[in-house]
Amino acid sequence: MKIKTAVYVKSAALASQFIEDNLYKIALVGRSNVGKSSFINSLVNRRKLAHTSSSPGKTQTANYYLINDLFYLVDLPGYGYAKRDKTTRAAFGKLIENYLLQFRPQVVMQLIDCRHDPTENDKMMYEWLTYHFYTPYILLTKADKISKNQMNKALKTAKEYFPDTPHPAILYSAQSGQGKEEVLRLLHSLTAANQSNES
């Protein structure tokens, strides 16, 4: 897939603000500071389409990005940021839950920091997704920060922790571009299948 257009559409903090149209939707979930915004920017080759921050927990809304007038990437708030107060964390969790349960995006991609084993929050999110009949795709971010041996270990670990994913985990680096072509091919196959089903 070649990304020709990428447009920020809106941010939604309430269920009433979520977009309800017939376009394909791919939700991005991951713990705070896992690199979801950097992933979006590198994927669409735009430096500042999605706002990035060194402070975890910056994304507090569901942010919609329209790609090629064909599908949305929906960036959901990061989970598991301990320094936020309980009320704020609960609100983030409720927004994620409401979106995934009520609006049922076609695909969920779960981003995991490949430098560490999956956290308890990562495992809980994966289990929650599979319980609710999602089969999340796994992206291992920040791959430029580890060695090749560590990459192999990260892939093996992902296979052990996330056995039900429909596609092998993808190592991704927003800095080097590693994994970008693989993700673009995956997006093409997902959205092309959707178009075939609608025609």
Rosetta constraint file for C-alpha pairs under 8 A:
AtomPair CA 1 CA 184 HARMONIC 5.31 0.50
AtomPair CA 1 CA 185 HARMONIC 5.85 0.50
AtomPair CA 1 CA 187 HARMONIC 7.14 0.50
AtomPair CA 1 CA 188 HARMONIC 5.21 0.50
AtomPair CA 2 CA 184 HARMONIC 7.46 0.50
AtomPair CA 3 CA 44 HARMONIC 6.14 0.50
AtomPair CA 3 CA 67 HARMONIC 6.96 0.50
AtomPair CA 3 CA 68 HARMONIC 6.21 0.50
AtomPair CA 4 CA 67 HARMONIC 7.81 0.50
AtomPair CA 4 CA 68 HARMONIC 5.82 0.50
AtomPair CA 5 CA 44 HARMONIC 7.98 0.50
AtomPair CA 5 CA 66 HARMONIC 7.87 0.50
AtomPair CA 5 CA 67 HARMONIC 5.77 0.50
AtomPair CA 5 CA 68 HARMONIC 4.78 0.50
AtomPair CA 5 CA 69 HARMONIC 7.30 0.50
AtomPair CA 6 CA 44 HARMONIC 6.52 0.50
AtomPair CA 6 CA 65 HARMONIC 6.56 0.50
AtomPair CA 6 CA 66 HARMONIC 5.62 0.50
AtomPair CA 6 CA 67 HARMONIC 4.60 0.50
AtomPair CA 6 CA 68 HARMONIC 6.28 0.50
AtomPair CA 7 CA 49 HARMONIC 7.52 0.50
AtomPair CA 7 CA 65 HARMONIC 5.42 0.50
AtomPair CA 7 CA 66 HARMONIC 5.14 0.50
AtomPair CA 7 CA 67 HARMONIC 6.65 0.50
AtomPair CA 8 CA 49 HARMONIC 6.75 0.50
AtomPair CA 8 CA 50 HARMONIC 7.72 0.50
AtomPair CA 8 CA 63 HARMONIC 7.74 0.50
AtomPair CA 8 CA 64 HARMONIC 6.12 0.50
AtomPair CA 8 CA 65 HARMONIC 4.47 0.50
AtomPair CA 8 CA 66 HARMONIC 6.40 0.50
AtomPair CA 9 CA 63 HARMONIC 7.71 0.50
AtomPair CA 9 CA 64 HARMONIC 5.46 0.50
AtomPair CA 9 CA 65 HARMONIC 5.63 0.50
AtomPair CA 9 CA 66 HARMONIC 6.55 0.50
AtomPair CA 10 CA 63 HARMONIC 5.98 0.50
AtomPair CA 10 CA 64 HARMONIC 5.51 0.50
AtomPair CA 10 CA 65 HARMONIC 7.66 0.50
AtomPair CA 11 CA 17 HARMONIC 7.96 0.50
AtomPair CA 11 CA 61 HARMONIC 5.84 0.50
AtomPair CA 11 CA 62 HARMONIC 5.50 0.50
AtomPair CA 11 CA 63 HARMONIC 4.40 0.50
AtomPair CA 11 CA 64 HARMONIC 6.28 0.50
AtomPair CA 12 CA 17 HARMONIC 5.08 0.50
AtomPair CA 12 CA 18 HARMONIC 5.73 0.50
AtomPair CA 12 CA 61 HARMONIC 5.40 0.50
AtomPair CA 12 CA 62 HARMONIC 5.05 0.50
AtomPair CA 12 CA 63 HARMONIC 6.44 0.50
AtomPair CA 13 CA 17 HARMONIC 6.83 0.50
AtomPair CA 13 CA 60 HARMONIC 7.42 0.50
AtomPair CA 13 CA 61 HARMONIC 4.88 0.50
AtomPair CA 13 CA 62 HARMONIC 6.47 0.50
AtomPair CA 13 CA 95 HARMONIC 7.18 0.50
AtomPair CA 14 CA 18 HARMONIC 6.99 0.50
AtomPair CA 14 CA 95 HARMONIC 7.14 0.50
AtomPair CA 15 CA 95 HARMONIC 7.51 0.50
AtomPair CA 15 CA 98 HARMONIC 6.88 0.50
AtomPair CA 15 CA 99 HARMONIC 6.95 0.50
AtomPair CA 18 CA 62 HARMONIC 7.89 0.50
AtomPair CA 18 CA 99 HARMONIC 7.63 0.50
AtomPair CA 20 CA 103 HARMONIC 7.67 0.50
AtomPair CA 23 CA 70 HARMONIC 6.43 0.50
AtomPair CA 23 CA 71 HARMONIC 5.42 0.50
AtomPair CA 23 CA 72 HARMONIC 7.16 0.50
AtomPair CA 24 CA 70 HARMONIC 6.98 0.50
AtomPair CA 24 CA 71 HARMONIC 4.62 0.50
AtomPair CA 24 CA 72 HARMONIC 6.31 0.50
AtomPair CA 24 CA 105 HARMONIC 7.36 0.50
AtomPair CA 24 CA 106 HARMONIC 6.49 0.50
AtomPair CA 24 CA 191 HARMONIC 7.08 0.50
AtomPair CA 24 CA 194 HARMONIC 7.47 0.50
AtomPair CA 25 CA 71 HARMONIC 5.64 0.50
AtomPair CA 25 CA 72 HARMONIC 4.77 0.50
AtomPair CA 25 CA 73 HARMONIC 6.13 0.50
AtomPair CA 25 CA 74 HARMONIC 6.84 0.50
AtomPair CA 25 CA 105 HARMONIC 5.05 0.50
AtomPair CA 25 CA 106 HARMONIC 5.71 0.50
AtomPair CA 25 CA 107 HARMONIC 6.67 0.50
AtomPair CA 26 CA 71 HARMONIC 7.52 0.50
AtomPair CA 26 CA 72 HARMONIC 6.09 0.50
AtomPair CA 26 CA 73 HARMONIC 4.98 0.50
AtomPair CA 26 CA 74 HARMONIC 5.97 0.50
AtomPair CA 26 CA 105 HARMONIC 6.00 0.50
AtomPair CA 26 CA 106 HARMONIC 6.24 0.50
AtomPair CA 26 CA 107 HARMONIC 4.77 0.50
AtomPair CA 26 CA 108 HARMONIC 5.66 0.50
AtomPair CA 26 CA 109 HARMONIC 7.10 0.50
AtomPair CA 27 CA 73 HARMONIC 5.92 0.50
AtomPair CA 27 CA 74 HARMONIC 4.57 0.50
AtomPair CA 27 CA 75 HARMONIC 6.09 0.50
AtomPair CA 27 CA 76 HARMONIC 6.90 0.50
AtomPair CA 27 CA 105 HARMONIC 6.41 0.50
AtomPair CA 27 CA 107 HARMONIC 6.26 0.50
AtomPair CA 27 CA 108 HARMONIC 4.74 0.50
AtomPair CA 27 CA 109 HARMONIC 6.14 0.50
AtomPair CA 28 CA 36 HARMONIC 7.11 0.50
AtomPair CA 28 CA 73 HARMONIC 7.09 0.50
AtomPair CA 28 CA 74 HARMONIC 5.97 0.50
AtomPair CA 28 CA 75 HARMONIC 4.99 0.50
AtomPair CA 28 CA 76 HARMONIC 5.93 0.50
AtomPair CA 28 CA 108 HARMONIC 5.98 0.50
AtomPair CA 28 CA 109 HARMONIC 5.01 0.50
AtomPair CA 28 CA 110 HARMONIC 5.98 0.50
AtomPair CA 28 CA 111 HARMONIC 7.19 0.50
AtomPair CA 29 CA 36 HARMONIC 7.79 0.50
AtomPair CA 29 CA 75 HARMONIC 6.94 0.50
AtomPair CA 29 CA 76 HARMONIC 5.75 0.50
AtomPair CA 29 CA 77 HARMONIC 7.27 0.50
AtomPair CA 29 CA 78 HARMONIC 6.71 0.50
AtomPair CA 29 CA 79 HARMONIC 8.00 0.50
AtomPair CA 29 CA 108 HARMONIC 7.24 0.50
AtomPair CA 29 CA 109 HARMONIC 6.30 0.50
AtomPair CA 29 CA 110 HARMONIC 4.87 0.50
AtomPair CA 29 CA 111 HARMONIC 6.18 0.50
AtomPair CA 30 CA 34 HARMONIC 6.19 0.50
AtomPair CA 30 CA 36 HARMONIC 7.28 0.50
AtomPair CA 30 CA 77 HARMONIC 7.93 0.50
AtomPair CA 30 CA 78 HARMONIC 5.49 0.50
AtomPair CA 30 CA 79 HARMONIC 6.38 0.50
AtomPair CA 30 CA 110 HARMONIC 5.56 0.50
AtomPair CA 30 CA 111 HARMONIC 4.84 0.50
AtomPair CA 30 CA 112 HARMONIC 6.34 0.50
AtomPair CA 30 CA 122 HARMONIC 7.21 0.50
AtomPair CA 31 CA 78 HARMONIC 4.60 0.50
AtomPair CA 31 CA 79 HARMONIC 4.45 0.50
AtomPair CA 31 CA 80 HARMONIC 5.69 0.50
AtomPair CA 31 CA 81 HARMONIC 7.18 0.50
AtomPair CA 31 CA 111 HARMONIC 7.69 0.50
AtomPair CA 31 CA 112 HARMONIC 7.49 0.50
AtomPair CA 31 CA 121 HARMONIC 7.43 0.50
AtomPair CA 31 CA 122 HARMONIC 7.00 0.50
AtomPair CA 32 CA 56 HARMONIC 5.08 0.50
AtomPair CA 32 CA 57 HARMONIC 5.06 0.50
AtomPair CA 32 CA 58 HARMONIC 7.88 0.50
AtomPair CA 32 CA 77 HARMONIC 7.54 0.50
AtomPair CA 32 CA 78 HARMONIC 4.09 0.50
AtomPair CA 32 CA 79 HARMONIC 5.56 0.50
AtomPair CA 32 CA 80 HARMONIC 6.51 0.50
AtomPair CA 32 CA 81 HARMONIC 5.77 0.50
AtomPair CA 33 CA 54 HARMONIC 7.38 0.50
AtomPair CA 33 CA 55 HARMONIC 7.30 0.50
AtomPair CA 33 CA 56 HARMONIC 4.79 0.50
AtomPair CA 33 CA 57 HARMONIC 6.82 0.50
AtomPair CA 33 CA 78 HARMONIC 7.24 0.50
AtomPair CA 34 CA 78 HARMONIC 7.98 0.50
AtomPair CA 34 CA 111 HARMONIC 6.70 0.50
AtomPair CA 34 CA 112 HARMONIC 6.44 0.50
AtomPair CA 34 CA 113 HARMONIC 5.67 0.50
AtomPair CA 34 CA 141 HARMONIC 6.93 0.50
AtomPair CA 35 CA 39 HARMONIC 5.99 0.50
AtomPair CA 35 CA 111 HARMONIC 7.82 0.50
AtomPair CA 35 CA 141 HARMONIC 6.79 0.50
AtomPair CA 35 CA 142 HARMONIC 7.64 0.50
AtomPair CA 36 CA 40 HARMONIC 6.34 0.50
AtomPair CA 36 CA 75 HARMONIC 7.09 0.50
AtomPair CA 36 CA 111 HARMONIC 7.16 0.50
AtomPair CA 37 CA 41 HARMONIC 6.25 0.50
AtomPair CA 37 CA 50 HARMONIC 5.18 0.50
AtomPair CA 37 CA 51 HARMONIC 6.23 0.50
AtomPair CA 37 CA 52 HARMONIC 5.56 0.50
AtomPair CA 37 CA 75 HARMONIC 7.69 0.50
AtomPair CA 38 CA 42 HARMONIC 6.07 0.50
AtomPair CA 38 CA 50 HARMONIC 7.31 0.50
AtomPair CA 38 CA 52 HARMONIC 6.44 0.50
AtomPair CA 38 CA 174 HARMONIC 5.96 0.50
AtomPair CA 39 CA 43 HARMONIC 5.97 0.50
AtomPair CA 39 CA 141 HARMONIC 7.99 0.50
AtomPair CA 39 CA 173 HARMONIC 7.74 0.50
AtomPair CA 39 CA 174 HARMONIC 5.59 0.50
AtomPair CA 40 CA 44 HARMONIC 6.26 0.50
AtomPair CA 40 CA 49 HARMONIC 7.76 0.50
AtomPair CA 40 CA 50 HARMONIC 6.62 0.50
AtomPair CA 41 CA 45 HARMONIC 5.76 0.50
AtomPair CA 41 CA 46 HARMONIC 4.95 0.50
AtomPair CA 41 CA 47 HARMONIC 5.46 0.50
AtomPair CA 41 CA 48 HARMONIC 6.46 0.50
AtomPair CA 41 CA 49 HARMONIC 5.91 0.50
AtomPair CA 41 CA 50 HARMONIC 6.07 0.50
AtomPair CA 41 CA 174 HARMONIC 7.90 0.50
AtomPair CA 42 CA 46 HARMONIC 6.39 0.50
AtomPair CA 42 CA 47 HARMONIC 7.07 0.50
AtomPair CA 42 CA 174 HARMONIC 5.30 0.50
AtomPair CA 42 CA 175 HARMONIC 7.70 0.50
AtomPair CA 42 CA 177 HARMONIC 7.23 0.50
AtomPair CA 42 CA 180 HARMONIC 7.99 0.50
AtomPair CA 43 CA 174 HARMONIC 7.73 0.50
AtomPair CA 43 CA 180 HARMONIC 6.30 0.50
AtomPair CA 43 CA 184 HARMONIC 7.82 0.50
AtomPair CA 48 CA 52 HARMONIC 7.70 0.50
AtomPair CA 53 CA 58 HARMONIC 6.73 0.50
AtomPair CA 56 CA 81 HARMONIC 6.87 0.50
AtomPair CA 57 CA 77 HARMONIC 7.22 0.50
AtomPair CA 57 CA 78 HARMONIC 5.87 0.50
AtomPair CA 57 CA 79 HARMONIC 7.72 0.50
AtomPair CA 57 CA 81 HARMONIC 6.28 0.50
AtomPair CA 57 CA 84 HARMONIC 7.82 0.50
AtomPair CA 58 CA 77 HARMONIC 7.97 0.50
AtomPair CA 59 CA 76 HARMONIC 7.42 0.50
AtomPair CA 59 CA 77 HARMONIC 5.07 0.50
AtomPair CA 59 CA 78 HARMONIC 6.67 0.50
AtomPair CA 60 CA 76 HARMONIC 7.80 0.50
AtomPair CA 60 CA 77 HARMONIC 5.17 0.50
AtomPair CA 60 CA 78 HARMONIC 7.79 0.50
AtomPair CA 60 CA 92 HARMONIC 6.70 0.50
AtomPair CA 61 CA 76 HARMONIC 6.43 0.50
AtomPair CA 61 CA 77 HARMONIC 5.84 0.50
AtomPair CA 61 CA 92 HARMONIC 7.88 0.50
AtomPair CA 61 CA 95 HARMONIC 7.81 0.50
AtomPair CA 62 CA 74 HARMONIC 6.31 0.50
AtomPair CA 62 CA 75 HARMONIC 5.55 0.50
AtomPair CA 62 CA 76 HARMONIC 4.60 0.50
AtomPair CA 62 CA 77 HARMONIC 6.43 0.50
AtomPair CA 62 CA 95 HARMONIC 7.90 0.50
AtomPair CA 63 CA 74 HARMONIC 5.51 0.50
AtomPair CA 63 CA 75 HARMONIC 5.01 0.50
AtomPair CA 63 CA 76 HARMONIC 6.59 0.50
AtomPair CA 64 CA 72 HARMONIC 6.18 0.50
AtomPair CA 64 CA 73 HARMONIC 5.95 0.50
AtomPair CA 64 CA 74 HARMONIC 4.70 0.50
AtomPair CA 64 CA 75 HARMONIC 6.54 0.50
AtomPair CA 65 CA 72 HARMONIC 5.29 0.50
AtomPair CA 65 CA 73 HARMONIC 5.16 0.50
AtomPair CA 65 CA 74 HARMONIC 6.41 0.50
AtomPair CA 66 CA 70 HARMONIC 7.14 0.50
AtomPair CA 66 CA 71 HARMONIC 5.82 0.50
AtomPair CA 66 CA 72 HARMONIC 4.51 0.50
AtomPair CA 66 CA 73 HARMONIC 6.58 0.50
AtomPair CA 67 CA 71 HARMONIC 5.45 0.50
AtomPair CA 67 CA 72 HARMONIC 5.89 0.50
AtomPair CA 67 CA 73 HARMONIC 7.29 0.50
AtomPair CA 70 CA 191 HARMONIC 7.85 0.50
AtomPair CA 71 CA 191 HARMONIC 7.52 0.50
AtomPair CA 76 CA 96 HARMONIC 6.42 0.50
AtomPair CA 77 CA 92 HARMONIC 6.20 0.50
AtomPair CA 77 CA 96 HARMONIC 7.06 0.50
AtomPair CA 78 CA 92 HARMONIC 7.72 0.50
AtomPair CA 79 CA 89 HARMONIC 7.45 0.50
AtomPair CA 79 CA 92 HARMONIC 7.24 0.50
AtomPair CA 79 CA 93 HARMONIC 6.95 0.50
AtomPair CA 79 CA 121 HARMONIC 7.35 0.50
AtomPair CA 80 CA 89 HARMONIC 7.52 0.50
AtomPair CA 80 CA 121 HARMONIC 6.05 0.50
AtomPair CA 81 CA 89 HARMONIC 7.48 0.50
AtomPair CA 84 CA 88 HARMONIC 6.33 0.50
AtomPair CA 84 CA 89 HARMONIC 6.29 0.50
AtomPair CA 85 CA 89 HARMONIC 6.32 0.50
AtomPair CA 86 CA 90 HARMONIC 5.97 0.50
AtomPair CA 87 CA 91 HARMONIC 6.21 0.50
AtomPair CA 88 CA 92 HARMONIC 6.29 0.50
AtomPair CA 89 CA 93 HARMONIC 6.17 0.50
AtomPair CA 90 CA 94 HARMONIC 6.06 0.50
AtomPair CA 91 CA 95 HARMONIC 6.19 0.50
AtomPair CA 92 CA 96 HARMONIC 6.35 0.50
AtomPair CA 93 CA 97 HARMONIC 6.08 0.50
AtomPair CA 94 CA 98 HARMONIC 5.89 0.50
AtomPair CA 95 CA 99 HARMONIC 6.13 0.50
AtomPair CA 96 CA 100 HARMONIC 6.16 0.50
AtomPair CA 97 CA 101 HARMONIC 5.91 0.50
AtomPair CA 98 CA 102 HARMONIC 5.61 0.50
AtomPair CA 98 CA 103 HARMONIC 7.62 0.50
AtomPair CA 99 CA 103 HARMONIC 5.33 0.50
AtomPair CA 99 CA 104 HARMONIC 7.00 0.50
AtomPair CA 100 CA 104 HARMONIC 5.09 0.50
AtomPair CA 100 CA 105 HARMONIC 6.65 0.50
AtomPair CA 101 CA 132 HARMONIC 7.78 0.50
AtomPair CA 107 CA 134 HARMONIC 7.54 0.50
AtomPair CA 107 CA 135 HARMONIC 7.82 0.50
AtomPair CA 107 CA 136 HARMONIC 6.92 0.50
AtomPair CA 107 CA 137 HARMONIC 7.88 0.50
AtomPair CA 108 CA 134 HARMONIC 7.15 0.50
AtomPair CA 108 CA 135 HARMONIC 7.36 0.50
AtomPair CA 108 CA 136 HARMONIC 4.99 0.50
AtomPair CA 108 CA 137 HARMONIC 6.40 0.50
AtomPair CA 109 CA 136 HARMONIC 5.34 0.50
AtomPair CA 109 CA 137 HARMONIC 4.62 0.50
AtomPair CA 109 CA 138 HARMONIC 5.86 0.50
AtomPair CA 109 CA 139 HARMONIC 6.95 0.50
AtomPair CA 110 CA 126 HARMONIC 7.79 0.50
AtomPair CA 110 CA 136 HARMONIC 6.21 0.50
AtomPair CA 110 CA 137 HARMONIC 6.05 0.50
AtomPair CA 110 CA 138 HARMONIC 5.06 0.50
AtomPair CA 110 CA 139 HARMONIC 6.18 0.50
AtomPair CA 111 CA 138 HARMONIC 5.99 0.50
AtomPair CA 111 CA 139 HARMONIC 4.75 0.50
AtomPair CA 111 CA 140 HARMONIC 5.91 0.50
AtomPair CA 111 CA 141 HARMONIC 6.50 0.50
AtomPair CA 112 CA 118 HARMONIC 6.70 0.50
AtomPair CA 112 CA 122 HARMONIC 7.30 0.50
AtomPair CA 112 CA 138 HARMONIC 7.20 0.50
AtomPair CA 112 CA 139 HARMONIC 6.14 0.50
AtomPair CA 112 CA 140 HARMONIC 4.90 0.50
AtomPair CA 112 CA 141 HARMONIC 5.98 0.50
AtomPair CA 113 CA 117 HARMONIC 7.97 0.50
AtomPair CA 113 CA 118 HARMONIC 7.52 0.50
AtomPair CA 113 CA 140 HARMONIC 5.63 0.50
AtomPair CA 113 CA 141 HARMONIC 5.00 0.50
AtomPair CA 113 CA 142 HARMONIC 6.31 0.50
AtomPair CA 114 CA 140 HARMONIC 4.95 0.50
AtomPair CA 114 CA 141 HARMONIC 5.67 0.50
AtomPair CA 114 CA 142 HARMONIC 6.38 0.50
AtomPair CA 114 CA 143 HARMONIC 6.36 0.50
AtomPair CA 114 CA 151 HARMONIC 7.55 0.50
AtomPair CA 114 CA 154 HARMONIC 5.87 0.50
AtomPair CA 114 CA 171 HARMONIC 7.66 0.50
AtomPair CA 115 CA 142 HARMONIC 7.28 0.50
AtomPair CA 115 CA 143 HARMONIC 7.57 0.50
AtomPair CA 115 CA 145 HARMONIC 7.34 0.50
AtomPair CA 115 CA 146 HARMONIC 6.57 0.50
AtomPair CA 115 CA 150 HARMONIC 7.94 0.50
AtomPair CA 115 CA 154 HARMONIC 7.61 0.50
AtomPair CA 117 CA 154 HARMONIC 7.56 0.50
AtomPair CA 117 CA 157 HARMONIC 7.24 0.50
AtomPair CA 118 CA 122 HARMONIC 5.61 0.50
AtomPair CA 118 CA 123 HARMONIC 6.57 0.50
AtomPair CA 118 CA 158 HARMONIC 7.96 0.50
AtomPair CA 118 CA 161 HARMONIC 7.79 0.50
AtomPair CA 119 CA 123 HARMONIC 6.36 0.50
AtomPair CA 120 CA 124 HARMONIC 6.03 0.50
AtomPair CA 121 CA 125 HARMONIC 6.04 0.50
AtomPair CA 122 CA 126 HARMONIC 6.25 0.50
AtomPair CA 123 CA 127 HARMONIC 6.12 0.50
AtomPair CA 123 CA 161 HARMONIC 7.49 0.50
AtomPair CA 124 CA 128 HARMONIC 6.00 0.50
AtomPair CA 125 CA 129 HARMONIC 6.10 0.50
AtomPair CA 126 CA 130 HARMONIC 6.23 0.50
AtomPair CA 126 CA 136 HARMONIC 7.36 0.50
AtomPair CA 126 CA 162 HARMONIC 7.43 0.50
AtomPair CA 127 CA 131 HARMONIC 5.99 0.50
AtomPair CA 128 CA 132 HARMONIC 6.30 0.50
AtomPair CA 129 CA 133 HARMONIC 6.45 0.50
AtomPair CA 129 CA 134 HARMONIC 5.15 0.50
AtomPair CA 129 CA 135 HARMONIC 7.03 0.50
AtomPair CA 129 CA 136 HARMONIC 7.14 0.50
AtomPair CA 130 CA 134 HARMONIC 4.91 0.50
AtomPair CA 130 CA 135 HARMONIC 5.80 0.50
AtomPair CA 130 CA 136 HARMONIC 7.56 0.50
AtomPair CA 135 CA 164 HARMONIC 6.58 0.50
AtomPair CA 135 CA 165 HARMONIC 5.43 0.50
AtomPair CA 135 CA 166 HARMONIC 6.38 0.50
AtomPair CA 136 CA 165 HARMONIC 5.56 0.50
AtomPair CA 136 CA 166 HARMONIC 7.25 0.50
AtomPair CA 137 CA 165 HARMONIC 5.61 0.50
AtomPair CA 137 CA 166 HARMONIC 6.53 0.50
AtomPair CA 137 CA 167 HARMONIC 6.29 0.50
AtomPair CA 137 CA 168 HARMONIC 7.87 0.50
AtomPair CA 137 CA 169 HARMONIC 6.96 0.50
AtomPair CA 138 CA 158 HARMONIC 7.90 0.50
AtomPair CA 138 CA 165 HARMONIC 7.06 0.50
AtomPair CA 138 CA 167 HARMONIC 7.82 0.50
AtomPair CA 138 CA 168 HARMONIC 7.46 0.50
AtomPair CA 138 CA 169 HARMONIC 4.84 0.50
AtomPair CA 138 CA 170 HARMONIC 6.50 0.50
AtomPair CA 139 CA 169 HARMONIC 5.70 0.50
AtomPair CA 139 CA 170 HARMONIC 4.92 0.50
AtomPair CA 139 CA 171 HARMONIC 6.08 0.50
AtomPair CA 139 CA 172 HARMONIC 6.52 0.50
AtomPair CA 140 CA 154 HARMONIC 7.90 0.50
AtomPair CA 140 CA 169 HARMONIC 6.82 0.50
AtomPair CA 140 CA 170 HARMONIC 5.88 0.50
AtomPair CA 140 CA 171 HARMONIC 4.67 0.50
AtomPair CA 140 CA 172 HARMONIC 5.69 0.50
AtomPair CA 141 CA 171 HARMONIC 6.23 0.50
AtomPair CA 141 CA 172 HARMONIC 4.83 0.50
AtomPair CA 141 CA 173 HARMONIC 5.78 0.50
AtomPair CA 141 CA 174 HARMONIC 7.74 0.50
AtomPair CA 142 CA 146 HARMONIC 7.85 0.50
AtomPair CA 142 CA 171 HARMONIC 7.99 0.50
AtomPair CA 142 CA 172 HARMONIC 6.29 0.50
AtomPair CA 142 CA 173 HARMONIC 4.93 0.50
AtomPair CA 142 CA 174 HARMONIC 6.99 0.50
AtomPair CA 142 CA 175 HARMONIC 7.94 0.50
AtomPair CA 143 CA 151 HARMONIC 7.12 0.50
AtomPair CA 143 CA 171 HARMONIC 5.89 0.50
AtomPair CA 143 CA 172 HARMONIC 5.49 0.50
AtomPair CA 143 CA 173 HARMONIC 4.97 0.50
AtomPair CA 143 CA 178 HARMONIC 7.48 0.50
AtomPair CA 144 CA 172 HARMONIC 7.98 0.50
AtomPair CA 144 CA 173 HARMONIC 5.62 0.50
AtomPair CA 144 CA 175 HARMONIC 6.95 0.50
AtomPair CA 144 CA 176 HARMONIC 6.52 0.50
AtomPair CA 144 CA 178 HARMONIC 7.80 0.50
AtomPair CA 146 CA 150 HARMONIC 5.91 0.50
AtomPair CA 146 CA 151 HARMONIC 6.58 0.50
AtomPair CA 147 CA 151 HARMONIC 6.19 0.50
AtomPair CA 148 CA 152 HARMONIC 6.38 0.50
AtomPair CA 149 CA 153 HARMONIC 6.35 0.50
AtomPair CA 150 CA 154 HARMONIC 6.04 0.50
AtomPair CA 151 CA 155 HARMONIC 6.25 0.50
AtomPair CA 151 CA 171 HARMONIC 7.52 0.50
AtomPair CA 152 CA 156 HARMONIC 6.24 0.50
AtomPair CA 153 CA 157 HARMONIC 6.04 0.50
AtomPair CA 154 CA 158 HARMONIC 6.08 0.50
AtomPair CA 155 CA 159 HARMONIC 6.27 0.50
AtomPair CA 155 CA 169 HARMONIC 6.46 0.50
AtomPair CA 155 CA 170 HARMONIC 7.90 0.50
AtomPair CA 155 CA 171 HARMONIC 7.68 0.50
AtomPair CA 156 CA 160 HARMONIC 6.41 0.50
AtomPair CA 157 CA 161 HARMONIC 6.15 0.50
AtomPair CA 158 CA 162 HARMONIC 5.60 0.50
AtomPair CA 158 CA 163 HARMONIC 7.79 0.50
AtomPair CA 158 CA 169 HARMONIC 6.68 0.50
AtomPair CA 159 CA 163 HARMONIC 5.42 0.50
AtomPair CA 159 CA 168 HARMONIC 7.45 0.50
AtomPair CA 159 CA 169 HARMONIC 7.34 0.50
AtomPair CA 165 CA 169 HARMONIC 7.96 0.50
AtomPair CA 170 CA 179 HARMONIC 6.34 0.50
AtomPair CA 170 CA 182 HARMONIC 7.57 0.50
AtomPair CA 170 CA 183 HARMONIC 7.61 0.50
AtomPair CA 171 CA 178 HARMONIC 7.00 0.50
AtomPair CA 171 CA 179 HARMONIC 5.69 0.50
AtomPair CA 172 CA 177 HARMONIC 7.07 0.50
AtomPair CA 172 CA 178 HARMONIC 5.24 0.50
AtomPair CA 172 CA 179 HARMONIC 4.59 0.50
AtomPair CA 172 CA 180 HARMONIC 6.71 0.50
AtomPair CA 173 CA 177 HARMONIC 5.33 0.50
AtomPair CA 173 CA 178 HARMONIC 5.07 0.50
AtomPair CA 173 CA 179 HARMONIC 6.73 0.50
AtomPair CA 173 CA 180 HARMONIC 7.78 0.50
AtomPair CA 174 CA 178 HARMONIC 7.42 0.50
AtomPair CA 179 CA 183 HARMONIC 6.20 0.50
AtomPair CA 180 CA 184 HARMONIC 6.18 0.50
AtomPair CA 181 CA 185 HARMONIC 6.14 0.50
AtomPair CA 182 CA 186 HARMONIC 6.24 0.50
AtomPair CA 183 CA 187 HARMONIC 6.13 0.50
AtomPair CA 184 CA 188 HARMONIC 6.13 0.50
AtomPair CA 185 CA 189 HARMONIC 6.27 0.50
AtomPair CA 186 CA 190 HARMONIC 6.19 0.50
AtomPair CA 187 CA 191 HARMONIC 6.04 0.50
AtomPair CA 188 CA 192 HARMONIC 5.73 0.50
AtomPair CA 189 CA 193 HARMONIC 6.04 0.50
AtomPair CA 190 CA 194 HARMONIC 6.41 0.50
AtomPair CA 191 CA 195 HARMONIC 6.22 0.50
AtomPair CA 192 CA 196 HARMONIC 6.24 0.50
AtomPair CA 193 CA 197 HARMONIC 6.28 0.50
AtomPair CA 194 CA 198 HARMONIC 6.36 0.50
AtomPair CA 195 CA 199 HARMONIC 6.21 0.50
